[in-house]
């Protein structure tokens, strides 16, 4: 039986890094749902689709062939776009695209199809609440705002820290305030505050939760 480990949380909480590490330990496939929204945003920017046009963006999301591989690469219609989706322009556009209900519905269908084929560690903003509300393992990663800004600054040293803080605050407001699938902790998710913890420490805490809830994984 395929297993879904759902990891949610705000920007800068460490979801991507930890989901990738946990997936390797378990031999599961890592699914970065944020990258899927970025891919749709990139497709819109490249094709000239207006970010204000919900119907066009929904059609783009439905028609786009999205792929992720074990190395963490992201593909749009067969082309590797892994580096292209990490620009500030795409980041800003992705959060706007993600607020559109039709886009979310289209990508949720794709995410569920991926999990039907394999066991996955899937991270995002609504995995445990909307995409897989029955997932056996749900984790909500968080950290205080200063720690989240510092992590992003380490990843993007070329960007001013004050600008990153503003971006994260705006992203939090959009994610938590949107009408479609807002960022909230699922009632049965385990809350993990990663402030002050090393990646190794958080990884082991997540694996302990997995072992507790998925008996077949107790030896990993």
N, C-alpha and C positions, 0 to 999 in steps of 0.2 A: 504494500500500500504506500502511495506517495505521501510525503509529509510536507506541510507548509509551516515554516517558522516566519512569523510576521514581526517585523521591527519597524516601529513608527517613532516619530519625534521631530522636533524643529531643526532648522538649518544649523549646522555646526555642532550637533550633539554627538557626532561620530558614527552615524548609522552606516554610511557606505563602507568605511574602513572596517568596522567590526562585522558587518554582514559578510563582507568578502572573506575575512579571516575565519569566521565561524563556518562558512560554507566549505572552505578548504578542509577544515578539521573533520567535518562530517561527511565530506564527499558529495555534498548537495550542489545544485546550481545556484549561483548568485544572480538575483534579478534586481537591478537598479531601476525602479519604476520612474524615478526622477529623470533618468536619462531618456526614458521613452517620451516624456513630455518635452524635454529639450529637443529631441529629434523632430517632433511635430513642429515645434517653434522654429527650428532651423529650416524645415521644409517650407513653412509659411514664408519666412524671410527670403528664401531663395526663389520661391515661385511667385512672390508678390501678393500673397493672400493677406488681406487686411486683418490685423489682430482684433479688430472690432467686429469682424464678420463671423458670428458664431456658426452659421450654417456652413460657410466655406471651410472653416477650421474643422468642424465635425466631419465633413466629407473627406478632408485631407487625412484626418486621423483614421477613418475607416479604411481608406484606400491605401494608406502607407504600409509597406512591408517592413516591419521592425524586427531586428534580431539582436541578441546578446550572446556572446560566447564565454567559454570558461576562462578566458584571459581578461575578461572585463571590457572587451571591445564592443562598440555599438554600431549597428548597421542600419542604414536607411535605404530601402530599395536596392539592397545588394552592395552599397558603397560604405566603406568604413568611415564613420564620421566622429570617431571617438574624441579627437582633438577639437574638431569644429564646434562641438556642442558646449564647450567649456568657456566660451568668451563671455564677457560682461553683457553684451547685447543679447545673446541667446539666453543667458540666465534671467535677465529682466523680462524677456518675452515669454519664457517658459512659465513663469508664475501667473502671467495673464492668461495664457492658453489653458493652464490647469484649472482655472476658475470656471471654465465653460462646461456645463453639464454634458453636452453631447460628446465633447472630446473625452471627458472622463469615462463616460459609458463605453465608448469605443475601445479605450485602452484597458479598461477593466476586463472586457471580453477577451482581449489579447493576453492579459496577465493570467486570467483563469485558465485559458487554453494551455499556456506554458506549464502551469502547475499540474495539469492533467497528465502531462507526458513524463514528469520527473519530480523528485523531491527538491524543494527550493527553499532558499533563504531569501525572502523578498522584503525590501525596505522601501519606505515611502512616508506618506502622511496619513493614509486611510486604509492601510492593509488589514489591520485587525478589526476595524470598524465597518468597512464597506466591502473590500475586495474578498477577504476571507474571514468573515465573522465567526466561523466555526474552527479556525486554525487551532491545533492543540497547544501551540506555543505562541504567545503574544507578549511582546516586550515593548515598553515605551521608554526610549532613551532620552535623557534630558541633561542639561548642564546650565550653570548660571550664564547670563548674557556675556560677561567679560571673558569667560573661558571659551565660549563659542566664537567670539570675535578673534581671540588670540589664535585659535586653531585655523580659522580662515586666513588670518594674516600670515601664518606659517605656510599655508598652501599657496597664497597669492602675495608674495612679498613685494611685488611691484605695485600693489594697490594700497592706497592710504588707509590706515586703520580706522580713522574716523568715517571714511566713506564706507568701509565694510560694516561698521557698526550701524550706520544708517540703513544700508541694504538689508541687513539681518532684521532690524526692527520693522522695516516695511514689509519684508517677507513674512515675518511672524503675524503681523496685522492682517495681511491678505489671507494667509493660511488658516488662521483661527476665525476670521470673520466672514469667509466666503459662504454663500448659501449652499453650494454643492460640496458635500464631503469635507467639512471643515476639519482641521487638525484638532483632535481630542483623543484622550486616552480611553481605550476600550475598558469597560467595567472589569473584565477579567484579565487585563494585561498586567504584567509585572512592571512596576516603575523602577527604573535604574537611573540614578543621578551620577553622571560620569565625571563631575567636577572633581579635580584633584586625583583621579584614578588613572593609572597607566592603561594602555591598550591591553596589555596582558591580563591585568586585573579584571577589566570589564569582560574580556573574552571568556575568562574562566567562570565568571558569574553567569554569563549567558549559557555556557555549556552545562553548568550545574542545573540550571532551570530546564534545559532540554532533556537532560538525563532523568530528571524527576518526572517530566510529563510524557516522555517518549521512551518506554522501557527498552526498546531495541537499541537505543543509543547510549546505554549506560556504560559501555566499555570504551567509548570514544572520548 
